[in-house]
C-alpha cells in the first residue's frame, strides 16, 4: 500500500535549518524526521512510500543514495520498504503534489505531512474510510496551545494551564483515501482548501478522531522539544 508523504515546502519558520536542508530531513536524534515517519508506517505493514519533494529535493535523494541501496533512479530500499522520491516542484501546492504522483497510486493509499509525528492508529483511519466509503478520511486531533492559559477572577489568577490541548479539532494528516480522490484534485490545488472543500460539498470527506499524541515540528522551539522527548525515551511514535 502506498504512503504519500508531502515533503516539498520551504519550511520557512524553521529557517535556521531549512536554509540548507528540506524540513523533513532535520534530525530527531540522529535520524531525519522523514525516516521516523516512514518507520511509524512500517509498523502498520506499509511498504511503498512516495515522497513528494520540491524544495532542495536533491538533498533527500542524495541522502538516500548515500545511505541505502538503490532500486532505480528514483527508488531506494529502506529496511523492508521502498522509498520513491518524486520532485513535484518547488512552488507546487499540497494538492498539486498529490496530483503529480497520481500515476504511482494504488487503489487505496495513505497521505501525510513530512513534519508531523503522531501515534494515530492507522488501522482505525482505514476502517473509518471503508465504513463510510468516502474519497478521503483525515485524522483529526486537538491542537496544543502555544501559550500557557490562565483564569483570572477579581484581578487574581485562579488557574494556570501550561500549554493545554484545546478543544477544537484540526487536520493532523495521517489521511487515508482511494482513487476517487483524483476526481477532486487539480494541478494547482491547495489540498486543505480547494480539494477538501470540493470533497465536503460532495460529502466525500470523513474524519477519524484521534485522542492521542500529535506533534507538528514547525519551528526551532518545536525541534528542540521533540528532540528532548526522543532523548528522554518518551517518543510516542516509536
PLY file of the C-alpha trace (Angstrom):
ply
format ascii 1.0
element vertex 238
property float x
property float y
property float z
element edge 237
property int vertex1
property int vertex2
end_header
0.00 0.00 0.00
1.29 3.45 -0.93
2.06 6.15 1.60
2.33 9.63 0.08
4.49 11.97 2.17
4.20 15.68 1.39
7.76 16.92 1.74
8.26 19.76 -0.72
7.61 23.00 1.17
10.11 25.70 2.09
9.81 25.28 5.87
10.42 29.00 6.34
9.63 29.05 10.08
12.48 26.62 10.61
14.89 28.73 8.58
17.83 28.10 10.90
17.87 24.55 9.49
15.96 24.75 6.23
18.20 27.28 4.54
20.43 24.23 3.97
18.15 21.20 4.06
14.44 20.43 3.45
12.34 20.45 6.60
11.52 16.69 6.68
15.26 15.98 6.74
16.00 17.74 10.04
17.26 15.23 12.56
15.41 13.85 15.53
18.18 12.12 17.37
20.49 11.04 14.57
17.82 10.25 12.02
15.85 12.53 9.67
12.25 13.16 10.69
11.19 11.73 7.32
12.52 8.31 8.29
10.87 8.49 11.72
7.58 8.89 9.84
8.42 6.02 7.48
9.26 3.82 10.47
5.88 4.55 12.02
4.03 3.46 8.88
6.18 0.32 8.69
4.61 -0.74 11.99
1.31 -0.97 10.08
2.84 -3.03 7.26
3.00 -0.19 4.73
5.86 -0.91 2.34
5.72 1.59 -0.53
6.44 5.26 0.07
6.18 8.16 -2.35
7.98 11.27 -1.14
6.61 14.35 -2.88
9.69 16.52 -2.75
10.28 20.03 -4.07
12.46 22.44 -2.12
16.01 21.01 -2.03
14.77 17.73 -3.47
18.31 16.65 -4.31
19.20 16.64 -0.62
16.66 13.87 0.03
17.79 11.86 -2.98
21.48 12.26 -2.15
20.92 11.25 1.47
19.08 8.07 0.50
21.61 7.26 -2.23
24.49 7.62 0.22
22.94 5.50 2.96
20.72 2.91 1.26
20.61 0.63 -1.76
19.18 1.99 -4.96
16.48 0.11 -6.85
16.21 2.54 -9.74
16.83 6.22 -10.46
14.14 7.41 -8.03
13.62 4.45 -5.70
15.61 3.34 -2.66
15.43 0.29 -0.40
14.97 1.18 3.25
14.64 -1.76 5.64
11.90 -3.88 4.02
10.32 -0.97 2.16
10.75 1.11 -0.98
11.01 4.89 -0.91
10.38 6.64 -4.21
11.32 10.33 -4.39
9.39 12.40 -6.94
10.29 16.05 -7.41
6.85 17.65 -7.66
8.18 21.19 -7.98
9.38 23.87 -5.60
6.27 26.08 -5.73
3.64 23.36 -6.09
0.77 23.37 -3.59
-0.10 20.34 -1.46
-2.96 19.14 -3.66
-0.85 19.66 -6.75
1.87 17.44 -5.31
-0.57 14.53 -4.96
-1.84 15.26 -8.47
1.74 14.97 -9.79
2.20 11.44 -8.39
-1.24 10.10 -9.35
0.25 7.57 -11.81
2.01 5.79 -8.92
-1.04 5.45 -6.67
-2.73 2.15 -5.98
-6.44 1.68 -5.24
-6.01 2.83 -1.63
-3.27 4.91 -0.06
-2.23 7.00 2.93
-1.26 10.67 2.74
0.59 12.55 5.45
2.87 15.51 6.05
6.63 15.29 6.37
6.72 17.42 9.51
4.14 15.86 11.86
4.62 12.98 14.30
1.76 11.07 15.88
0.66 7.75 17.34
-2.53 7.60 15.25
-3.92 4.09 14.89
-3.71 3.84 11.10
-5.88 0.73 11.05
-8.72 2.78 12.54
-8.26 5.53 9.95
-8.54 2.92 7.24
-11.58 1.38 8.94
-13.41 4.73 9.04
-12.70 5.33 5.37
-14.00 1.94 4.31
-17.01 2.13 6.62
-18.26 5.39 5.10
-16.85 4.70 1.62
-15.50 8.23 1.14
-12.79 9.53 -1.15
-10.68 10.68 1.79
-10.53 10.33 5.57
-8.36 12.65 7.61
-7.14 12.24 11.16
-8.42 14.98 13.46
-6.62 15.88 16.66
-6.70 18.52 19.34
-4.04 21.22 18.92
-1.86 22.24 21.84
-1.93 25.86 22.84
1.32 27.65 22.06
0.93 29.54 25.32
0.00 28.80 28.90
-3.63 29.68 29.66
-4.77 31.43 32.81
-8.08 32.10 34.53
-8.45 35.50 36.19
-11.15 36.41 38.72
-11.32 39.76 40.55
-7.79 40.57 39.44
-6.36 37.31 40.78
-5.06 34.33 38.81
-7.16 31.34 39.84
-5.75 28.73 37.49
-2.78 28.25 35.17
-2.53 25.57 32.50
0.81 25.12 30.74
0.12 24.76 27.00
-3.03 22.61 27.33
-4.71 20.80 24.48
-7.50 22.91 23.04
-11.00 21.55 22.47
-11.10 22.33 18.75
-10.29 19.71 16.13
-7.66 20.19 13.43
-6.41 18.15 10.47
-3.21 16.43 11.59
-2.54 14.48 8.39
-2.36 10.69 8.55
-5.07 10.55 5.90
-6.38 7.54 4.02
-8.10 7.66 0.65
-8.74 5.93 -2.61
-8.70 6.71 -6.31
-11.99 8.62 -6.01
-9.84 11.43 -4.61
-8.29 12.04 -8.03
-11.67 13.28 -9.31
-11.40 16.15 -6.83
-7.78 17.10 -7.45
-6.47 19.77 -9.77
-2.87 20.60 -10.56
-2.94 23.97 -8.80
-4.86 22.81 -5.69
-4.12 23.50 -2.07
-5.30 20.19 -0.62
-6.58 21.69 2.63
-8.58 24.44 0.89
-9.50 23.67 -2.69
-9.64 19.88 -2.71
-11.16 19.42 0.73
-13.89 21.98 0.07
-14.91 20.06 -3.05
-14.92 16.86 -1.02
-17.05 18.46 1.69
-19.52 19.77 -0.88
-19.95 16.23 -2.20
-19.99 14.62 1.26
-16.76 12.77 0.45
-14.56 13.75 3.42
-14.73 11.81 6.69
-12.62 12.03 9.84
-11.09 9.75 12.42
-10.98 11.49 15.80
-7.58 10.87 17.35
-7.35 11.50 21.09
-3.69 10.52 21.36
-0.46 12.34 20.64
0.39 14.67 17.77
3.44 16.88 17.44
4.00 19.21 14.46
7.59 20.37 14.03
7.13 23.92 12.85
9.98 25.96 14.33
13.22 25.68 16.30
11.39 25.54 19.61
9.39 22.55 18.36
12.55 20.86 17.09
14.32 21.27 20.41
11.26 19.95 22.27
10.78 16.91 20.05
14.48 16.04 20.35
14.16 16.28 24.13
11.16 13.91 24.01
13.21 11.50 21.93
16.34 11.73 24.08
14.30 11.09 27.23
12.90 7.94 25.58
9.37 9.33 25.61
8.92 9.23 21.84
5.26 8.26 21.38
5.73 7.48 17.69
8.42 4.81 18.21
0 1
1 2
2 3
3 4
4 5
5 6
6 7
7 8
8 9
9 10
10 11
11 12
12 13
13 14
14 15
15 16
16 17
17 18
18 19
19 20
20 21
21 22
22 23
23 24
24 25
25 26
26 27
27 28
28 29
29 30
30 31
31 32
32 33
33 34
34 35
35 36
36 37
37 38
38 39
39 40
40 41
41 42
42 43
43 44
44 45
45 46
46 47
47 48
48 49
49 50
50 51
51 52
52 53
53 54
54 55
55 56
56 57
57 58
58 59
59 60
60 61
61 62
62 63
63 64
64 65
65 66
66 67
67 68
68 69
69 70
70 71
71 72
72 73
73 74
74 75
75 76
76 77
77 78
78 79
79 80
80 81
81 82
82 83
83 84
84 85
85 86
86 87
87 88
88 89
89 90
90 91
91 92
92 93
93 94
94 95
95 96
96 97
97 98
98 99
99 100
100 101
101 102
102 103
103 104
104 105
105 106
106 107
107 108
108 109
109 110
110 111
111 112
112 113
113 114
114 115
115 116
116 117
117 118
118 119
119 120
120 121
121 122
122 123
123 124
124 125
125 126
126 127
127 128
128 129
129 130
130 131
131 132
132 133
133 134
134 135
135 136
136 137
137 138
138 139
139 140
140 141
141 142
142 143
143 144
144 145
145 146
146 147
147 148
148 149
149 150
150 151
151 152
152 153
153 154
154 155
155 156
156 157
157 158
158 159
159 160
160 161
161 162
162 163
163 164
164 165
165 166
166 167
167 168
168 169
169 170
170 171
171 172
172 173
173 174
174 175
175 176
176 177
177 178
178 179
179 180
180 181
181 182
182 183
183 184
184 185
185 186
186 187
187 188
188 189
189 190
190 191
191 192
192 193
193 194
194 195
195 196
196 197
197 198
198 199
199 200
200 201
201 202
202 203
203 204
204 205
205 206
206 207
207 208
208 209
209 210
210 211
211 212
212 213
213 214
214 215
215 216
216 217
217 218
218 219
219 220
220 221
221 222
222 223
223 224
224 225
225 226
226 227
227 228
228 229
229 230
230 231
231 232
232 233
233 234
234 235
235 236
236 237
